Amino acid sequence: MSKGFLIKKATIYDGTGNKPFISDVLVEGSIIKKMSLNIENDKFNLINGEGFALCPGIIDTHSHSDLEIFRNKDMMHVIRQGITTEVTGQDGSSVAPLYDNLVEELADNMAPLAGVINKPYWWRSTKDYIDEVNKSGAAPRHVTLAGHGTIRMCVMGNDNRKPTEKEMQEIRNLTAKCMEEGAKGVSFGLIYPPGSYADTEELLEVAKVVAKYDGIIMVHTRNEQDKLLESLDEMIYIMKESKVRMHISHLKALGYRNWGKVGLALEKITSLREEGYDITFDQYPYTAACTGLKVIVPMWAYDGGEKEFQNRLNDPAEYKKILDGVNKNIEARGGTEKIFIATVSSKENSWMSGNDLKFISEKMDLEPGVAVLKILQIEGPSVVAIYFSISEDDVNLIMKSPIQGICTDGIIGTHPHPRAYASFPRLFGYYSRKLKLMTLEEAIRKVTSEPARRLRLWDRGLIREGLSADLLLFDVEKIGDRNTYLNPKEYPEGIKYVWVEGKLKFKED
């Protein structure tokens, strides 16, 4: 039986951002055993790499596959993009740590981002969860962050208040425990309750703990709309005071009245880098966002969790206040024709998937805000929506920055955002090859060695002897996305082979 793979005469994009070169690559077991010209070994599976690019496996810095790991082990929507490592536990919402009395409540909080599984969560600690992931047999590798919102919920539920000093110490201790058990850092999700209820000083205390472990804070800022710059300033303050490494998730400006502000945000981040701060950001290469429909609801309405929100909908005075906030948020996100329902759990309302809010509200014979609340009342928190509210000029501007990285922010459901299937081929094919916003070697650096550095994943991200054989072989002239918002589950083209730790996970037919 063959011991591994010998890839012959591939054009090597090694992850450094330097110019490519021709080499053979010998993969034995889980590692890159040898690199040189004219390797001869007839015991290995021979792969003709001539004319194709070989690069390190892609590291997706922002994934929501926390539960998809257990639903779909092959993960072809991930592997067929060339992704070999995903980073979960995003937006303040990780599935661990967890206490027995919070299983149902945490599942409600996770539903808009990670979906649902058909049995209660059976792990409790971060270590337990990592162990379960490692046992799952999922095709890509996974590392996790601890969600600040989840940690906060373990200590003080979904309450909208400051923690007591005793509770703050429990939050610090639980954060430290997560880091010691293998979390690569902590995520903040400051539009998602209960993490959104935290003030700046609470977040600073968490960041101080993470800094002690050389971890990273990955943050969905408090506001990506009118207060984009003020929200970034809050994170800058936390970074400076705590000395933590900071990463801004999916940098963007939502809503036409805010377009252009990302340029100012980029100037701030660039200046901080020049001053020596380790602050970075990523983006997904699209002009539409995707998250739960519940973000249209004012955050205060979820004080106490999903059950309290549902109770408020049955109180006429509270309902009116909530509806006013919903109507304002619909307008801020571009209006009813810019909000597209992606995933609905029930068969009865499955017709909504793939339609915009204008069509849906008219079919329901309800005003749009009333329709949103009716949907959330019937379906609960798991409804996912796509929001067409980002400027292409903004996307292109920050795409050119050497600080920028790429993520999928992939939320899987009945009608996912196309980013879940094709973000990285779109980067290589559209933004690099067609628009020429960066060289291919630079695009590869941004999604391989650079995220490996940020996450301290020293065994991957480069093509080097002795490192993990996480590899992607592709056709430079063909690689690209083929899917659309109406047909999001179409796989990209141009990917030839994908290996994860030396195991072949995909081969083009």
Secondary structure, DSSP 8 states (H G I E B T S, - for coil): ---EEEEEEEEE--SSSS--EEEEEEEETTEEEEEETT---TTSEEEE-BTSEEEE-EEESSB--TTHHHH-TT-HHHHTTTEEEEEES-TT--S-S--GGGHHHHHHHHHHHH---SS-----SHHHHHHHHHHHT-SSEEEE-EEHHHHHHHHHTT--S---HHHHHHHHHHHHHHHHTT--EEEEETTSTTGGG--HHHHHHHHHHHHHTT-EEEEE-S-SSTTHHHHHHHHHHHHHHH--EEEESS----SGGGTTHHHHHHHHHHHHHHTT--EEEEE-SSS-EEEEGGGGS-GGGGTT-HHHHHHHHTSHHHHHHHHHHHHHHHHHTT-GGGEEEEE--SSTTGGGTTEEHHHHHHHHTS-HHHHHHHHHHHHGGG-EEEE----HHHHHHHHT-TTEEE---B--SSS--THHHHHHHHIIIIIIIIT-SS-HHHHHHHHTHHHHHHHT-TTSSS--TTSB--EEEE-TTT-B----SSSTT---B-EEEEEETTEEEEE--
